[in-house]
Amino acid sequence: MSVRKASCLLAAGWMAVVLLGGCKPSEGPMVEGIAGLKNYDWELPPGGFALRKLSVEEYPDFTAAFGDTAGLREAIQRSLNYLSKASSRRYFPFGASPTDRITHEQEVATLSTFLKMLDGGLTSSQLNAAVQEKFDVYQSIGCDEKGTVLFTGYYTPIFDASPKSTERFRYPLHKQPPDLVKGPEGEILGRKTAAGTVPYPSRREIDQSNMLAGLEFYWVADPFEAFIIHVQGSARLRMADGKLITIGYAGSNGHNYVSVGKTLVAEGKLEVSQLSLRGLIDYFKAHPDEVQPYTWKNPRFVFFQELKDDSPRGSLNEAVTKLRTVATDKTIFPRASLTFISTQLPRRTGGGIEFLPYTGFTLDQDTGNAIRAPGRCDVYMGIGDESGELAGRMSKEGGLFYIFLRPQFVSGSPAGPMPAAPVPPAPVPPAGSTPTY
């Protein structure tokens, strides 16, 4: 997402995300200290463009994806709702050159036209042909300039919690302090003092000074759960009476995130094979005295607010949709866009989980701390433990494609075809939602 916002969700593509591992391009360095892993987080060189325009002959086959459109219309409408806001125009036109430039009007027309196509009674084969006829398709250059993208998964967790401190619930989450200073885009500027604005203290300094006493919001039962909520920027909290409360990002201390999982591997505390959600939780349950020292290695600290609705939201400040929302680097990819992914996704089959080939249309509606390169993409897997188990196993390569209506098919209207009246705005989501642990 932009510097301004990001989602309220939990990234759980553990192995690749934690290690920053992946596919090594010609100029991408190996991940330091982790031999054999390649760099999915290779960054574009200055002036580089993350998308390559395809010839029609290079288009992927979209036919099968049209056979399963559950949730797709809803997700498209949410992108249209975002694009109906004046603030969305600041990110357009998008593109490196006049021939590859995507305008705001083109983005809106793309989604509106595609939505009409879905409801037009065409067969999957006819819809595939219509995409070839009317749409341009771009592919992410990936981590190797050959289109290789690492797909990981993220989800919204649910934790037991209490509105007050008890013997069981001893680890607080905090409201935004009144001395936090933000810029016009929601960026964190620091802490207000009599001498002016200064950098906000680190996680360790905050904890040791107890400077947030009185700002406790809710309490959870496990210190690593509290840390997970800080990393992902939001959660659903289950009260003793069963009531679910959604909390989301209100602000942070402005510090950059440092990966705890990567640190554990670098120090020989964990093997690469142990880097799963279950592996990290098990490690800290077995070594509870190490939770604080290791979480202090991450200086970032997050403040929370209660959300009025229960819909997890992404970096567009719109609700995210299971298997239809993806998170990418919003500094190099156009937000709200119609995308198409081709990879493998984990599915429960019988008593186990296996990876099956998957192609599907998605919307680029989110981002996160770990998603900062053309070779990275997170797929939103849903809410709760089942989604978390699937997300925690997700780490597969594939292709990421962006679809835009060709300029000659865009309406002459300045705004293009627009959706129905937008839903009311929701609370501002956090910066960095699908983070690396």
Secondary structure, DSSP 8 states (H G I E B T S, - for coil): --SS---S-EE--HHHHHHT-B---TT----TT-TT-B-TT----TT--SEEE--GGG----TGGGG--TTHHHHHHHHHHHHTSGGGGGG-SB-SSGGG-B-HHHHHHHHHHHHHHHTTT--HHHHHHHHHHHEEEEEE-BTTTS-BEEEEEEEE-EEEEESS--SS--EEEEB--TTEEE-TTS-EEEEEETTEEE----HHHHHHHTTTTT-EEEEES-HHHHHHHHHHS-EEEE-TTS-EEEEEEEEE-------HHHHHHHTTSS-GGG-SHHHHHHHHHH-GGGHHHHHTTS---EEEEE-SS---B-TTSSB--TTTEEE--TTTS-TT-EEEEEEEEEEEETTEEEEEEEEEEEEEEE--TT--STTEEEEEEEESHHHHHHHHH-EEEEEEEEEEE-GGGS-SSTT-S--S----------S--S---
